[in-house]
Amino acid sequence: MMCLGNSPGDPHNQQPCVGAGQSLKCKRGETAFRLYLTTKAVDNELVATLCLGGTDDVIPIGDMAAADVARYLRDVQPPDLVMQTQPPRTAIAGLATYFMVHPPNELQPATLAANPQGIVETITIAPLHYTWSWGDGTDELATDDAGAPYPDGQVTHTYATGGRVHGSVTAQWGATYTITMAGETYGPYDASGGVVPKTQTFELPIATAHSHLVSH
């Protein structure tokens, strides 16, 4: 509300005042408000003043969308990642194996629109962090890197001996969302409420390379 003591930094603790309730700019029964804009480029920039029928007419769009997204994320089950290795299918003892993961191609954003205000939230989940357990008793690797093929990949592991290992990768999934109302889309915003972990296992044979003398 357009009162001296009210600040956009604390929008949930607004105190009414005579100046807002009896503003000469507004009709009888209306309350004067200041409208602020916050984006990645600006913080609480005053963009307009407007008159509304009262505090009950104010729709806290951001708060409603954040609550919708938080409820969705409590029940979301991330899919298994698509994992590849290089060399493919079989590692070679003594040589670095390159690991890489990515979400399945069929993973699509989710849309929430079950509210009377006509607000649509579009939620996109994605893996943010990874913890690799190699299956051979060596230290785990925690990284934000999804991996890449040789020579650019940074997620690698060298197995000392041949055999077969059972390892795992735990992905910490987060989410971003956009808000669409009255034909305008805002965001993306980072979802609050932490990340959702998902662990998947893998089995990898380790071959042992042998040297051979050959003649021409």
Backbone hydrogen bonds in HBPLUS format (Angstrom, degrees):
<---DONOR---> <-ACCEPTOR-->    atom                        ^
c    i                          cat <-CA-CA->   ^        H-A-AA   ^      H-
h    n   atom  resd res      DA  || num        DHA   H-A  angle D-A-AA Bond
n    s   type  num  typ     dist DA aas  dist angle  dist       angle   num
A0003-CYS N   A0001-MET O   2.76 MM   2  5.63 135.0  1.96 110.4  95.6     1
A0002-MET N   A0032-ALA O   2.92 MM  30  5.54 164.7  1.94 137.5 134.8     2
A0006-ASN N   A0003-CYS O   3.20 MM   3  5.45 160.2  2.24 109.0 115.0     3
A0010-ASP N   A0007-SER O   3.18 MM   3  5.74 165.3  2.20 114.5 118.7     4
A0013-ASN N   A0010-ASP O   3.21 MM   3  5.81 170.1  2.22 122.2 124.8     5
A0021-GLY N   A0017-CYS O   3.15 MM   4  6.38 162.3  2.18 151.5 156.8     6
A0022-GLN N   A0018-VAL O   2.85 MM   4  5.74 140.4  2.01 152.9 159.8     7
A0032-ALA N   A0020-ALA O   2.90 MM  12  4.72 160.3  1.93 127.1 133.6     8
A0026-CYS N   A0023-SER O   3.15 MM   3  5.54 157.1  2.20 109.5 116.0     9
A0030-GLU N   A0027-LYS O   3.06 MM   3  5.57 161.5  2.10 135.4 136.9    10
A0031-THR N   A0052-LEU O   2.66 MM  21  5.37 157.5  1.71 158.2 165.6    11
A0052-LEU N   A0031-THR O   2.96 MM  21  5.37 162.4  1.99 150.3 153.4    12
A0033-PHE N   A0050-LEU O   2.79 MM  17  5.36 160.2  1.83 165.4 171.3    13
A0050-LEU N   A0033-PHE O   2.95 MM  17  5.36 155.6  2.01 142.3 149.6    14
A0035-LEU N   A0048-ALA O   2.75 MM  13  5.17 172.2  1.76 157.9 155.3    15
A0047-VAL N   A0035-LEU O   2.92 MM  12  5.87 172.2  1.93 163.5 166.2    16
A0037-LEU N   A0045-GLU O   2.78 MM   8  5.03 149.7  1.87 134.1 143.9    17
A0045-GLU N   A0037-LEU O   2.84 MM   8  5.03 168.4  1.86 147.0 143.6    18
A0039-THR N   A0042-VAL O   2.88 MM   3  5.24 157.5  1.93 140.3 147.6    19
A0057-ASP N   A0054-GLY O   3.05 MM   3  5.67 157.7  2.10 116.5 123.1    20
A0058-VAL N   A0055-THR O   3.23 MM   3  5.54 163.9  2.26 110.0 114.9    21
A0061-ILE N   A0059-ILE O   2.76 MM   2  5.53 125.6  2.06 116.0  99.1    22
A0064-MET N   A0060-PRO O   2.96 MM   4  6.17 163.7  1.99 160.6 165.8    23
A0065-ALA N   A0061-ILE O   2.91 MM   4  6.10 165.3  1.93 158.0 161.8    24
A0066-ALA N   A0062-GLY O   2.97 MM   4  6.10 164.4  1.99 149.3 153.9    25
A0067-ALA N   A0063-ASP O   3.01 MM   4  6.17 155.8  2.07 145.4 151.7    26
A0068-ASP N   A0064-MET O   2.96 MM   4  6.21 156.3  2.02 147.5 154.2    27
A0069-VAL N   A0065-ALA O   2.94 MM   4  6.17 163.4  1.96 156.1 160.0    28
A0070-ALA N   A0066-ALA O   2.95 MM   4  6.13 158.3  2.00 145.6 151.8    29
A0071-ARG N   A0067-ALA O   3.03 MM   4  6.24 158.3  2.08 148.9 153.8    30
A0072-TYR N   A0068-ASP O   3.02 MM   4  6.29 155.4  2.09 146.5 153.5    31
A0073-LEU N   A0069-VAL O   2.93 MM   4  6.18 159.6  1.97 154.1 159.0    32
A0074-ARG N   A0070-ALA O   3.20 MM   4  6.40 135.3  2.41 140.2 150.6    33
A0075-ASP N   A0072-TYR O   3.21 MM   3  5.78 145.2  2.34 111.6 119.5    34
A0082-VAL N   A0102-HIS O   2.82 MM  20  5.36 171.0  1.83 166.2 163.8    35
A0102-HIS N   A0082-VAL O   3.05 MM  20  5.36 137.8  2.23 135.3 148.0    36
A0084-GLN N   A0100-MET O   2.88 MM  16  5.39 161.1  1.91 161.5 165.1    37
A0100-MET N   A0084-GLN O   3.02 MM  16  5.39 145.8  2.14 159.7 158.2    38
A0086-GLN N   A0098-TYR O   2.84 MM  12  4.95 138.8  2.01 139.1 147.6    39
A0098-TYR N   A0086-GLN O   2.90 MM  12  4.95 175.0  1.90 145.9 146.1    40
A0090-THR N   A0088-PRO O   2.77 MM   2  5.67 138.8  1.94  92.7  91.6    41
A0091-ALA N   A0205-PRO O   2.98 MM 114  6.32 156.0  2.04 167.9 165.1    42
A0207-ALA N   A0091-ALA O   2.74 MM 116  6.06 168.8  1.75 157.7 153.7    43
A0095-LEU N   A0092-ILE O   3.12 MM   3  5.70 161.9  2.15 139.0 140.2    44
A0093-ALA N   A0207-ALA O   2.75 MM 114  5.99 169.2  1.76 174.0 176.8    45
A0094-GLY N   A0159-TYR O   2.76 MM  65  5.91 157.8  1.81 166.5 174.2    46
A0097-THR N   A0157-HIS O   2.84 MM  60  5.35 162.3  1.87 138.2 143.9    47
A0157-HIS N   A0097-THR O   3.00 MM  60  5.35 146.1  2.12 140.4 151.1    48
A0099-PHE N   A0155-VAL O   2.91 MM  56  5.63 176.7  1.91 169.1 168.7    49
A0101-VAL N   A0146-ALA O   2.93 MM  45  5.53 154.9  1.99 157.9 166.0    50
A0107-LEU N   A0104-PRO O   3.09 MM   3  5.66 167.5  2.11 118.8 122.6    51
A0110-ALA N   A0123-ILE O   2.81 MM  13  5.10 152.3  1.89 152.8 154.3    52
A0123-ILE N   A0110-ALA O   2.71 MM  13  5.10 160.1  1.75 156.0 160.6    53
A0112-LEU N   A0121-GLU O   2.79 MM   9  5.13 163.8  1.82 155.1 160.8    54
A0121-GLU N   A0112-LEU O   2.87 MM   9  5.13 161.9  1.90 152.0 156.9    55
A0115-ASN N   A0113-ALA O   3.04 MM   2  5.81 132.9  2.27 103.4  90.6    56
A0118-GLY N   A0115-ASN O   3.38 MM   3  6.01 171.5  2.39 118.2 120.4    57
A0120-VAL N   A0180-THR O   2.93 MM  60  5.05 164.3  1.96 151.2 155.3    58
A0180-THR N   A0120-VAL O   2.81 MM  60  5.05 159.5  1.85 151.7 157.9    59
A0122-THR N   A0178-THR O   3.10 MM  56  5.30 156.7  2.15 138.8 146.0    60
A0178-THR N   A0122-THR O   3.00 MM  56  5.30 148.2  2.11 138.8 148.2    61
A0124-THR N   A0176-THR O   2.86 MM  52  5.42 170.6  1.87 160.5 163.5    62
A0176-THR N   A0124-THR O   2.98 MM  52  5.42 155.9  2.04 149.9 156.5    63
A0126-ALA N   A0174-GLY O   3.02 MM  48  5.70 157.1  2.07 148.3 152.6    64
A0174-GLY N   A0126-ALA O   2.94 MM  48  5.70 163.3  1.97 166.8 161.9    65
A0128-LEU N   A0172-GLN O   2.78 MM  44  5.71 170.5  1.79 153.6 156.4    66
A0172-GLN N   A0129-HIS O   2.87 MM  43  5.11 162.0  1.91 141.8 146.1    67
A0130-TYR N   A0143-THR O   2.73 MM  13  5.33 157.5  1.78 169.0 175.7    68
A0143-THR N   A0130-TYR O   2.84 MM  13  5.33 163.0  1.87 156.7 162.0    69
A0131-THR N   A0170-THR O   2.91 MM  39  5.11 141.5  2.06 136.0 148.0    70
A0170-THR N   A0131-THR O   2.90 MM  39  5.11 161.1  1.93 142.5 148.0    71
A0132-TRP N   A0141-LEU O   2.71 MM   9  5.02 160.8  1.74 150.6 154.0    72
A0141-LEU N   A0132-TRP O   2.98 MM   9  5.02 154.7  2.05 138.1 146.3    73
A0133-SER N   A0168-SER O   2.83 MM  35  5.14 173.8  1.83 159.2 158.6    74
A0168-SER N   A0133-SER O   2.89 MM  35  5.14 155.2  1.95 142.9 149.2    75
A0152-ASP N   A0149-PRO O   3.04 MM   3  6.08 117.2  2.45 139.5 144.4    76
A0153-GLY N   A0149-PRO O   2.90 MM   4  5.08 144.0  2.04 130.7 136.2    77
A0163-GLY N   A0206-ILE O   2.91 MM  43  4.96 158.7  1.96 138.4 135.6    78
A0206-ILE N   A0163-GLY O   2.66 MM  43  4.96 176.6  1.66 143.9 143.1    79
A0165-VAL N   A0204-LEU O   2.98 MM  39  5.40 170.0  1.99 147.4 147.6    80
A0204-LEU N   A0165-VAL O   2.94 MM  39  5.40 163.4  1.97 152.1 157.4    81
A0167-GLY N   A0202-PHE O   2.88 MM  35  5.31 140.0  2.04 150.9 160.3    82
A0202-PHE N   A0167-GLY O   2.89 MM  35  5.31 156.9  1.95 132.7 132.9    83
A0169-VAL N   A0200-GLN O   2.95 MM  31  5.70 157.2  2.00 163.4 170.5    84
A0200-GLN N   A0169-VAL O   3.09 MM  31  5.70 160.6  2.13 146.5 151.3    85
A0171-ALA N   A0198-LYS O   2.88 MM  27  5.35 159.5  1.92 156.4 150.9    86
A0198-LYS N   A0171-ALA O   2.89 MM  27  5.35 141.9  2.03 148.9 160.6    87
A0173-TRP N   A0196-VAL O   2.79 MM  23  4.93 171.1  1.79 140.1 138.8    88
A0196-VAL N   A0173-TRP O   2.76 MM  23  4.93 157.4  1.81 142.3 148.5    89
A0191-ALA N   A0175-ALA O   2.93 MM  16  5.40 172.5  1.94 145.4 143.5    90
A0177-TYR N   A0189-TYR O   2.89 MM  12  5.35 146.5  2.01 142.2 153.2    91
A0189-TYR N   A0177-TYR O   2.78 MM  12  5.35 154.1  1.84 147.9 155.0    92
A0179-ILE N   A0186-TYR O   2.87 MM   7  5.14 159.1  1.91 145.3 152.4    93
A0186-TYR N   A0179-ILE O   2.72 MM   7  5.14 154.7  1.78 147.0 155.8    94
A0181-MET N   A0184-GLU O   2.87 MM   3  5.44 154.7  1.94 154.7 159.3    95
A0184-GLU N   A0181-MET O   3.05 MM   3  5.44 167.3  2.06 117.5 120.8    96
